[in-house]
Amino acid sequence: MISLKDFKSTFLYGLILSILIFVLKWLQWKFLIVDNSIDIYVGLIAVFFTALGIWVATQILRPKIKTIIIEKEVPEQFSLNEKELEKLNLNSREYEILQLLAKGHSNAEIAGDLFISLSTVKTHVSNLFVKMNVKSRIKALEKAKRLKIIR
């Protein structure tokens, strides 16, 4: 076994040798820099300006085009599907009421616009439901839009 005294002396000897090697390498590096200092500085300046030149060239040669995206709603051109309209067998008054329903008019507003009674509007609306085979205004409007007979 190694005694503590031997271990301390070996460790101290190794530490002194490593410090001495460090000092010698530092002196060698110092003399290397002193002897070649101009070459090192010129090389560093050359590397700096080369990097600067590459950066400037990429900035100058980069395209200056900017892409701007404009979103616009394009109105869909409506074309009346006359075949489906004929299949439903709607008369002109029922079709007129269907168009007013599509605009969001109530029964009272439709009666006022068309100069007919409220009960007549209700009759036409119920006839529409029967002919279109639906049970509500929303379903009637969805079907009419799907069949392309209203906008």
C-alpha positions as CSV (number, residue, x, y, z in Angstrom):
1,M,0.0,0.0,0.0
2,I,1.0,3.5,-0.7
3,S,1.3,5.7,2.4
4,L,-0.2,9.1,2.7
5,K,3.2,10.7,2.8
6,D,4.2,9.0,-0.5
7,F,0.9,10.0,-2.1
8,K,1.3,13.7,-1.1
9,S,4.9,13.9,-2.4
10,T,3.9,12.2,-5.7
11,F,0.9,14.5,-6.1
12,L,3.1,17.6,-5.3
13,Y,5.7,16.4,-7.8
14,G,3.1,15.9,-10.5
15,L,1.5,19.3,-9.8
16,I,4.9,21.1,-10.1
17,L,5.7,19.3,-13.4
18,S,2.3,20.3,-14.9
19,I,2.8,24.0,-13.8
20,L,6.2,23.9,-15.4
21,I,4.9,22.5,-18.6
22,F,2.1,25.1,-18.7
23,V,4.7,27.9,-18.2
24,L,6.9,26.5,-21.0
25,K,4.0,26.2,-23.4
26,W,2.8,29.7,-22.5
27,L,6.2,31.1,-23.2
28,Q,6.5,29.2,-26.5
29,W,3.0,30.5,-27.5
30,K,4.0,34.0,-26.4
31,F,7.2,33.9,-28.6
32,L,5.2,32.5,-31.5
33,I,2.8,35.4,-31.3
34,V,5.5,38.0,-30.9
35,D,7.5,36.6,-33.8
36,N,4.5,36.3,-36.1
37,S,2.2,39.0,-34.8
38,I,1.9,40.9,-38.0
39,D,1.0,37.8,-40.0
40,I,-1.6,36.8,-37.4
41,Y,-3.2,40.3,-37.4
42,V,-3.2,40.4,-41.2
43,G,-4.8,37.0,-41.3
44,L,-7.5,37.9,-38.8
45,I,-8.3,41.1,-40.7
46,A,-8.5,39.2,-44.0
47,V,-10.9,36.7,-42.5
48,F,-13.1,39.5,-41.1
49,F,-13.3,41.4,-44.4
50,T,-13.9,38.2,-46.3
51,A,-16.9,37.4,-44.0
52,L,-18.1,41.1,-44.3
53,G,-17.8,40.9,-48.1
54,I,-19.9,37.7,-48.3
55,W,-22.6,39.2,-46.1
56,V,-22.8,42.4,-48.2
57,A,-23.0,40.4,-51.4
58,T,-25.8,38.3,-50.1
59,Q,-27.7,41.4,-49.0
60,I,-27.2,43.1,-52.4
61,L,-28.1,40.0,-54.5
62,R,-31.2,39.0,-52.4
63,P,-34.3,39.6,-54.5
64,K,-36.4,42.5,-53.3
65,I,-39.8,41.0,-54.3
66,K,-42.4,40.9,-51.6
67,T,-45.4,38.7,-52.0
68,I,-48.7,40.2,-50.9
69,I,-51.7,38.0,-50.6
70,I,-55.1,39.7,-50.9
71,E,-58.1,37.6,-50.0
72,K,-61.3,38.7,-51.7
73,E,-64.6,37.1,-51.7
74,V,-65.6,36.4,-55.3
75,P,-69.3,36.3,-55.8
76,E,-70.4,33.1,-57.2
77,Q,-72.4,33.5,-60.4
78,F,-75.8,32.1,-59.9
79,S,-77.5,30.2,-62.7
80,L,-81.0,29.0,-62.1
81,N,-81.6,25.3,-62.4
82,E,-84.8,25.3,-64.3
83,K,-85.1,21.6,-64.5
84,E,-85.2,21.2,-60.7
85,L,-87.7,24.1,-60.5
86,E,-90.0,22.4,-63.0
87,K,-89.7,19.1,-61.1
88,L,-90.9,20.8,-57.9
89,N,-93.9,22.2,-59.8
90,L,-94.0,25.5,-58.0
91,N,-96.3,28.2,-59.3
92,S,-95.0,31.8,-59.7
93,R,-96.4,33.0,-56.4
94,E,-94.9,30.1,-54.4
95,Y,-91.5,30.7,-56.1
96,E,-91.8,34.4,-55.3
97,I,-92.5,33.6,-51.6
98,L,-89.6,31.2,-51.5
99,Q,-87.3,34.0,-52.8
100,L,-88.6,36.3,-50.0
101,L,-88.0,33.6,-47.4
102,A,-84.4,33.3,-48.7
103,K,-84.0,37.1,-48.0
104,G,-85.2,36.5,-44.4
105,H,-88.6,38.0,-44.6
106,S,-91.3,36.9,-42.1
107,N,-94.8,35.9,-43.0
108,A,-96.1,39.4,-42.1
109,E,-93.4,41.1,-44.2
110,I,-94.2,38.9,-47.2
111,A,-97.9,39.6,-46.8
112,G,-97.2,43.4,-46.8
113,D,-94.8,43.2,-49.7
114,L,-97.1,41.2,-51.9
115,F,-100.3,42.8,-50.8
116,I,-101.9,39.5,-49.8
117,S,-103.3,38.3,-46.5
118,L,-101.3,36.6,-43.8
119,S,-103.3,33.4,-44.1
120,T,-102.6,33.3,-47.9
121,V,-98.9,33.5,-47.2
122,K,-99.2,30.7,-44.6
123,T,-101.0,28.6,-47.2
124,H,-98.3,29.2,-49.9
125,V,-95.6,28.4,-47.3
126,S,-97.3,25.1,-46.4
127,N,-97.7,24.3,-50.1
128,L,-94.0,24.9,-50.5
129,F,-93.2,22.5,-47.7
130,V,-95.3,19.8,-49.2
131,K,-93.9,20.2,-52.7
132,M,-90.3,20.4,-51.5
133,N,-90.9,17.5,-49.0
134,V,-89.5,19.5,-46.0
135,K,-90.9,20.5,-42.6
136,S,-89.3,23.8,-41.8
137,R,-88.2,27.1,-43.5
138,I,-84.5,26.3,-42.9
139,K,-84.8,22.9,-44.6
140,A,-86.7,24.4,-47.5
141,L,-84.0,27.1,-48.0
142,E,-81.2,24.5,-47.7
143,K,-82.9,22.3,-50.3
144,A,-83.6,25.2,-52.6
145,K,-80.0,26.3,-52.4
146,R,-78.7,22.8,-53.0
147,L,-81.0,22.5,-56.0
148,K,-79.9,25.9,-57.2
149,I,-83.3,27.4,-57.5
150,I,-82.5,30.4,-55.2
151,R,-79.4,32.3,-54.4
